[in-house]
Amino acid sequence: MHRATGLFSLVFGAALATGALAADARKGETLAKRWCAACHVVAADQQVGTTQSPAFSTIARKPDFTEAMLALFLLNPHPRMPDMNLSRSEAADLAAYINTQK
């Protein structure tokens, strides 16, 4: 099971890195404002998020941040985040948008 997940991560990450999935940060911004703004500060003009969720600018400035790893993270449901049931392209778009928040 872990091998399949690792292989998927490698293939998906390589696809993102080479541009095989053309991520659209503008579409990612729309998704962020719809799905993420209740908990995260998703843009410089937003004043309020929650204290338990980091701002997108904080996420983007992490030293180990990559769009590919974030997109993969977004595809897996997590206890603190709702399962948004994002497609691969939506996850890539959202990760591309977050990358613009550095």
Summary of the structure (lengths in Angstrom):
residues: 102
radius of gyration: 13.3
end to end distance: 34.8
largest distance: 42.5
contacts: 276
relative contact order: 0.21
helix: 54%
strand: 2%
